[in-house]
Amino acid sequence: MLFENKKLIKEEKGQAFVEFALVLPVLLLILCGIIDFGWIFTHQNIVDHCAREGARYAIIHSTDVDAISIITDYTKSLAPANIGNSLDVDVTFSNTISPRLGDVTVQISGRIDVLTPLIGLYTKEQSIELNSSCTMRVE
C-alpha cells in the first residue's frame, strides 16, 4: 500500500502544460502592454520633437511671406510618413502685427493606431491621441 501512494504521487503527466495554460494569458497581457507602450511612447517622443523643431524653425522664419503655411509644412515633414499626414499643426504668434516682438506657439495633435487589439479595447477606434505644444520667444 505504501508503494502504491508513491507511484500515484510521481505520475504528474501534463502538470507543466496545465501550469503553462494558466500563466499564458498573463504573459500575453504583459507582452502586449509592453509592445503598445513602447509604440505609443516612441510616437509621443516624435510628436514632441516635431513641436520643438517647428517652434525653432518658426523663430527664424517668422517674417517670411505665408510663414504659418511654411512652418506647418516643415513641421509635418519632420514626422515619419505613418503619422506625418495625420498630424494637425497649429502655429500662433502672440504678436500678430510684428511677430518678431512676441512668442510663437506650435501645437500638434494627431492619432496613432495601437498595434495590439488588447489596448484597443480601452481606446476609441483602436487609436490613441497624441498632443504636444512648444512655446518659444521669437528673437
N, C-alpha and C positions, 0 to 999 in steps of 0.2 A: 504494500500500500504506500509506503514511504517513497518508493521509486517511481510510482505512477504520478504522484504530485509533482515531482521534479521534472518529469517528462512533459507534463502539461504547462509548466512554467516556462520551459525552454522553447516550446513551439510558439513563436510570436511572428509567424509569417504575415507580411502585409502591414506590420506596425509602422514602418517608415513611410509607406505610401499613405496611410491614413493621416499621420502627422503632417506630411507634406501637403496633403489636400486641405488640412485645416489652416496651415500657415500661408499657403499660396495667395489667397485673396488679400491678405495684409501686405505681403511683399509686392504684389501688383499695385496696390493702392499707393504704397510708398514710392515705387518706381515711377508711376505716372505723375505723382506730385512733384518729384524731383525734375523730371523732364519738362513739365509745363512751367514750373517755377523758373528754371533756367532759361527757357524760351522767352517768357514774359519779361524777366529781369534784363535779358540781353536787349530786347527791343525797347524797353523803357530807357536803358542807357543810350541807345541810338537816338531816341526822341529828345532826350536831354541834350545830347551832343549837337543835334540839329538846331535846337533853340539857341544854345550858346553861340554856335558858329554863325547862325543867322543874325544874332544881335551884334556880333563883332563885325560882320560884313555890313550891317546897316549903319554902324558908326562911320565907316569910311565912305559909303555910297549914299548918305542921307540927302545930299543935294543934287543927285542925278535926276534927270528927267524921268518920270514914271518910276521913281525909286521903290515904291511899295511892290510893284509888279516884279521888278528885278530882284529885290530881296526875297520875295516869295518863291520865285523860280529857283534861285540859288539855294535856298533852304531846303526845298523839296529834292533838289539834285543830290544833296548830301546823304540822303537815306537810301537804303537798298531798294531795289525795284519792288519787292514784295510788300513794302509798306509806303514807299515814297509817293505812289499815286493816290493813296487813300488819306494822306495827311492833309489837314486843314491848317493853313498858316495865316495868322492874323498879325500884321505889323502895324503898330501905332506909335506915333510920335507925340510926346507930351506938349510940344510947342509946334503946332501945325504951320504957323506963319514962318517961323525960322527954325527948322529942325536942328540946326547946329547949337541952339541955345537951350536944349532940353534933353529929355531922356527918350530912349527907344525901347519898346517892349515887343518881344516876339513871343507869341503864344502859339503852341502847336497842340493839336489833338488828332487822334486817329484811332482806329480799331485794328487789333491783331487777332487772327484766328488762333485758338488753342490747338495743340497737337493731339491731345488725347481726349476722348469723349468724357472722361471722368470729371475733369474740371469744367467741361462744358455743361454739365448738369446744373451747376450753380451759377452760370452766367447766361446773359441774354444772347441768343443766336450763336452760341459756340464761339464767342469772341470777347475780348477784354478791351476796354477803352484806356488809352494811354494819353496822358496830358503832361505838358511841361511849358514853362514860360521862363523867360530871362529878360531882365531889365538892365540896361547899361546907359551910362552917361555919354552923350554924343560930344565928341571933342573936336 
